[in-house]
Amino acid sequence: MKSTALFVSLMAAAVFAVAIEGCNATGTVPQAISNPPPPTATPAAKLLYVDHNGTFFEYRLPLTTGSKPAKTLAEWPGLGLAPVIAADQYGNVAVASSKAIRFFKAPIVSFARSRAMLELTLTPAITEIGDSGADLVDIEYDPNENLWLLNNLGADITELRAPITKSSIAALSIGFGAPGSKTAGFTTLVQARFDINAALYVYASSSTRSRLFKVSFPYAKPPGTTGLNLAQANFIDPSEWPPTAQSAPSLLVGQYFGALQSPKPGSPPSPSVNVAAQFPQPFNPSQGRFPDAHINTITGALAADTYRFSFYTLDAGDGALSVYDLPMKSKAAPKLSIACIGGPNSCSQKPEHLFLAP
């Protein structure tokens, strides 16, 4: 994933207008494509994986003010640069350099090469390769255990279909930014996310703005736009709330750059802000694409824990791990915060991620 410094600069430079819609998918959609899993109540996660600039921390849940990592591991010993990282719903982890992807089975004990259950060399059959390898900015598992690669060589997104083996090649390719396409200019890929129905959401940037795009499962149609500049997108389906929930709203939560409300007729446009925000799903026609709650913080990573009616954030500035109420309450303070233990060189404006694990 892109460094948080780049993310923050892209957000600050974004200009809000009606978003450009869609782009063209390339490649043939396989006939035997898996279906998204049926929605079920989300079981309680037992672990929280925290990534700070290539260092992996494993916390036991629930968090307390005195929580310390149960494990601290280098994600790619000796690499020199932080790898990109993804964790699936079972706690398995994939880490990728510009040349290869290593796969590790839960429980995570070590990221030493000898502990990897598979190391897959990147080839042109998997993703675009340059003189220095691929320029992977994010990797992400979908609900079917397929792994998706975002490569800024050619702004290309490819899918490795599960089960992934030594002979795996890309099963699907989606291109962004092609001249004449509806995503022309959006050539900087930043993040990929999935909802429970396996729809792919891509946060991408042009030289002047950023947008969150959607590619609905089974990805046969070109991407459309959500109309939002929203990073760290988390999609919460009603089925994911526990039985004790008094209500089960469908929500979209992330780091939002834009106006908080529509201006009154004859008034100038509302100023843009950079906040963590919550949007009801589907969007309320009378309210428009504006958040119904927001918190004045800039997050480098965000993960929703519906079982505990909470969401976790990593502060983009200092790396602090915080816990907030879910659904979000406007201008709320965190229920607790834990200072980043990765040190100043790994906590401020660095790539960071959060994953829940069983």
C-alpha positions in Angstrom: 0.0 0.0 0.0 1.2 3.5 -0.6 2.9 5.2 2.3 0.7 7.3 4.5 2.7 10.4 3.6 1.7 9.9 0.0 -1.9 9.2 1.1 -2.1 12.4 3.1 -0.6 14.5 0.3 -3.0 13.0 -2.2 -5.9 13.7 0.1 -4.8 17.3 0.7 -4.4 17.9 -3.1 -7.8 16.4 -4.0 -10.3 18.6 -5.7 -14.0 17.8 -5.3 -16.2 17.6 -8.4 -18.5 15.1 -9.9 -16.4 11.9 -10.1 -15.4 10.3 -13.4 -17.1 7.0 -13.7 -15.8 3.6 -14.5 -13.0 2.1 -16.6 -12.6 -0.9 -18.9 -11.9 -4.4 -17.6 -9.5 -6.4 -19.6 -9.1 -10.2 -19.9 -11.7 -12.9 -20.0 -13.9 -13.4 -17.0 -13.6 -17.2 -16.2 -16.8 -19.2 -16.5 -16.2 -21.1 -13.3 -16.1 -18.2 -10.9 -16.7 -18.6 -7.2 -19.6 -17.1 -5.5 -19.3 -14.7 -2.5 -19.9 -16.5 0.8 -23.5 -16.2 2.2 -23.6 -13.3 4.8 -23.4 -14.5 8.3 -22.9 -12.8 11.7 -19.3 -11.9 12.2 -17.7 -14.0 14.9 -15.6 -12.4 17.5 -12.1 -11.7 16.4 -9.5 -12.8 19.0 -6.5 -11.0 17.5 -5.7 -7.6 15.9 -2.8 -7.5 13.5 -1.0 -4.1 13.4 1.5 -3.3 10.7 3.8 -0.3 11.1 6.2 0.2 8.2 7.3 -3.5 7.8 7.0 -4.5 11.5 4.1 -6.8 12.5 2.5 -6.6 15.9 -0.1 -9.0 17.1 -2.5 -7.8 19.9 -5.0 -9.9 21.8 -8.6 -8.6 21.9 -10.3 -6.9 23.6 -7.7 -4.1 23.8 -7.1 -2.3 27.1 -5.0 0.7 28.0 -2.3 -1.7 29.1 -2.3 -3.9 26.1 1.1 -4.9 24.7 1.9 -6.9 21.6 1.9 -10.6 22.1 4.3 -10.8 19.0 6.6 -8.4 17.3 8.0 -9.6 13.9 9.9 -8.3 10.9 7.6 -8.9 7.9 10.4 -9.5 5.4 13.7 -9.9 7.2 16.5 -8.2 5.3 14.4 -6.7 2.6 15.3 -3.1 3.4 11.9 -1.7 2.4 8.5 -2.3 3.9 6.6 -5.1 2.0 3.0 -4.8 1.2 0.8 -7.0 3.4 -2.6 -8.6 3.5 -4.4 -10.9 6.0 -7.4 -13.1 5.1 -10.4 -13.9 7.3 -8.6 -16.9 8.9 -5.6 -14.9 10.0 -3.3 -16.2 7.2 -0.9 -13.5 5.9 0.7 -12.7 2.6 3.6 -10.3 2.2 4.9 -9.1 -1.1 8.1 -7.4 -2.4 8.7 -6.2 -5.9 9.8 -9.7 -6.9 7.8 -12.3 -4.9 4.9 -13.0 -2.6 5.3 -15.1 0.5 2.3 -16.8 2.2 2.2 -17.7 5.9 -0.4 -19.8 7.7 -1.9 -18.9 11.0 -0.9 -18.8 13.8 1.9 -16.5 12.7 5.1 -17.5 14.4 7.8 -15.9 12.1 8.0 -14.3 8.7 11.4 -16.0 8.0 11.5 -17.4 4.4 11.8 -20.9 5.8 8.4 -20.6 7.5 6.5 -19.6 4.3 4.1 -22.2 3.1 4.6 -20.8 -0.4 6.8 -18.3 -2.2 5.4 -17.2 -5.5 7.8 -15.4 -7.9 6.1 -12.5 -9.7 6.1 -12.9 -13.5 4.4 -11.0 -16.4 1.7 -13.7 -16.3 0.8 -12.5 -12.8 1.4 -8.7 -13.0 3.4 -6.2 -15.0 7.1 -6.4 -14.4 9.7 -3.7 -14.9 13.5 -3.6 -14.6 13.1 -3.5 -10.8 10.2 -5.9 -10.6 6.6 -4.9 -9.9 5.5 -1.7 -8.2 2.9 -3.2 -5.9 1.1 -0.6 -3.7 -1.4 -2.9 -2.1 -2.5 -6.6 -2.0 -5.9 -7.6 -0.6 -7.8 -10.8 0.0 -11.5 -11.0 -1.1 -14.1 -13.1 0.8 -13.4 -16.1 -1.5 -9.7 -16.2 -0.5 -8.6 -14.9 -3.9 -5.6 -12.4 -3.6 -5.7 -9.2 -5.6 -2.6 -7.2 -6.6 -2.5 -3.4 -7.2 0.5 -2.5 -9.4 1.3 1.0 -10.4 3.3 -0.2 -13.4 0.4 0.4 -15.8 -2.1 1.0 -13.1 -3.1 -2.7 -13.3 -5.1 -4.8 -10.9 -4.8 -8.6 -11.1 -6.4 -11.5 -9.3 -4.8 -14.7 -8.2 -7.5 -17.3 -7.8 -7.6 -19.6 -4.8 -6.0 -22.0 -4.1 -2.8 -20.2 -5.0 0.1 -22.5 -6.0 3.5 -22.2 -7.6 1.9 -22.3 -11.0 -0.8 -19.6 -10.4 -1.2 -16.9 -13.0 -3.6 -13.9 -13.1 -7.2 -15.0 -13.6 -8.5 -11.5 -14.2 -7.0 -8.1 -15.0 -8.6 -4.7 -14.6 -6.9 -1.6 -15.9 -7.2 2.0 -14.7 -6.3 5.3 -16.3 -6.4 4.4 -20.0 -6.9 7.4 -22.3 -10.5 7.6 -23.5 -11.7 5.4 -20.7 -13.9 6.7 -17.9 -11.0 6.5 -15.4 -8.6 8.4 -17.7 -6.1 10.1 -15.5 -6.6 7.9 -12.5 -3.2 6.2 -12.9 -2.1 6.1 -9.2 -3.6 3.1 -7.4 -3.6 3.4 -3.7 -5.8 0.7 -2.0 -8.2 -2.2 -2.6 -11.0 -3.2 -0.4 -13.9 -5.7 -0.5 -17.4 -5.8 0.9 -19.0 -9.0 2.2 -20.6 -9.6 -1.3 -17.1 -9.6 -2.9 -17.5 -6.3 -4.7 -14.1 -4.7 -5.3 -13.5 -1.1 -4.3 -10.4 0.7 -5.5 -9.1 4.0 -4.2 -7.2 5.7 -7.0 -5.8 9.2 -7.7 -5.2 11.5 -10.6 -2.9 14.5 -10.5 -5.6 16.6 -8.9 -8.1 14.3 -7.1 -8.8 10.9 -5.6 -11.9 8.7 -5.8 -13.2 5.4 -4.5 -14.4 3.2 -7.4 -16.5 0.1 -7.3 -16.3 -3.1 -9.4 -19.3 -5.2 -8.6 -19.0 -9.0 -8.4 -18.4 -10.9 -10.7 -16.4 -8.0 -12.2 -17.8 -8.3 -15.7 -18.8 -4.6 -15.8 -16.3 -1.8 -15.8 -15.8 0.1 -12.5 -18.3 2.8 -11.4 -17.7 5.6 -8.9 -19.0 6.0 -5.4 -18.7 9.7 -5.8 -16.5 9.9 -2.7 -12.9 10.7 -1.9 -12.8 8.0 0.7 -9.7 6.0 1.8 -9.5 3.2 4.3 -13.0 2.1 3.2 -14.7 -0.4 5.5 -18.1 -1.8 4.5 -20.4 -3.0 7.2 -23.2 -5.3 6.2 -26.3 -5.7 8.4 -25.6 -9.4 8.7 -22.2 -8.7 10.4 -23.7 -7.3 13.6 -24.0 -9.6 16.5 -27.5 -10.8 17.8 -27.2 -8.4 20.7 -27.2 -5.4 18.4 -30.3 -3.2 18.9 -30.1 -2.1 15.3 -28.0 -3.4 12.3 -27.3 -0.5 10.0 -25.5 -0.9 6.7 -22.5 1.5 6.9 -19.5 2.8 5.0 -16.7 4.1 7.2 -13.4 5.6 6.1 -11.1 8.6 5.8 -13.0 11.3 4.0 -11.9 14.4 2.2 -14.8 16.6 1.2 -17.7 18.7 2.4 -19.7 17.8 5.4 -23.0 19.1 4.0 -24.6 20.5 0.9 -24.6 24.3 0.8 -27.8 26.2 1.1 -29.2 27.6 -2.2 -27.3 30.7 -3.1 -24.5 30.0 -0.6 -20.9 29.2 -1.6 -19.7 25.6 -1.5 -19.0 24.2 1.9 -15.3 23.9 2.7 -13.6 20.5 2.4 -12.4 18.8 5.5 -10.2 15.7 6.1 -11.9 13.5 8.7 -12.8 9.9 9.6 -16.5 9.7 8.5 -19.5 7.4 8.4 -22.0 7.1 5.6 -25.3 5.2 5.7 -25.8 2.6 2.9 -27.5 3.0 0.6 -27.0 6.8 0.5 -29.9 8.8 1.8 -31.4 10.6 -1.2 -32.5 13.6 0.9 -29.0 13.9 2.5 -26.9 13.1 -0.5 -23.3 11.7 -0.4 -22.4 13.4 2.9 -21.5 11.7 6.2 -23.9 11.4 9.0 -21.1 11.3 11.5 -17.4 12.3 11.5 -14.4 12.4 13.8 -11.6 15.0 13.5 -8.7 12.7 12.9 -6.6 11.5 10.0 -6.2 7.7 10.0 -3.6 5.7 8.2 -5.5 2.5 8.8 -9.0 1.5 9.9 -10.8 -1.7 10.8 -14.3 -2.3 12.0 -15.1 -4.8 14.8 -18.9 -5.1 14.8 -18.9 -7.8 17.5 -17.5 -5.3 19.9 -19.4 -2.3 18.5 -16.0 -0.7 17.9 -13.6 0.4 15.1 -9.9 0.7 15.4 -7.7 3.3 13.8 -4.0 4.0 13.4 -3.2 7.8 13.5 -1.5 8.9 10.3 0.7 11.3 12.2 1.9 9.4 15.3 0.7 5.8 14.7 -1.4 5.7 17.9 -3.8 2.8 18.0 -7.3 4.0 19.0 -10.7 2.4 19.7 -13.9 4.3 18.9 -17.6 3.4 19.1 -19.3 1.8 16.2 -21.7 3.2 14.8 -19.6 6.3 14.8 -20.6 9.2 17.0 -19.7 12.7 15.7 -16.7 14.4 17.3 -16.3 11.5 19.7 -13.1 10.9 21.6 -11.5 7.5 21.4 -12.5 5.0 24.1 -8.8 4.2 24.6 -5.6 4.9 22.8 -2.2 3.1 22.8 0.9 4.9 21.7 2.8 3.5 18.7 5.6 1.3 19.9 7.4 1.2 16.5 9.5 4.2 17.2 9.3 7.7 15.5 10.9 6.4 12.3 8.1 3.8 11.8 5.1 5.6 13.2 4.9 9.0 11.5 3.6 9.2 8.0 4.5 5.6 7.2 2.6 2.7 5.6 0.4 1.0 8.2 -2.5 -1.6 8.2 -5.0 -3.2 10.6 -6.5 -6.7 10.2 -8.8 -8.6 12.5 -8.0 -12.3 12.9 -9.7 -15.3 14.6 
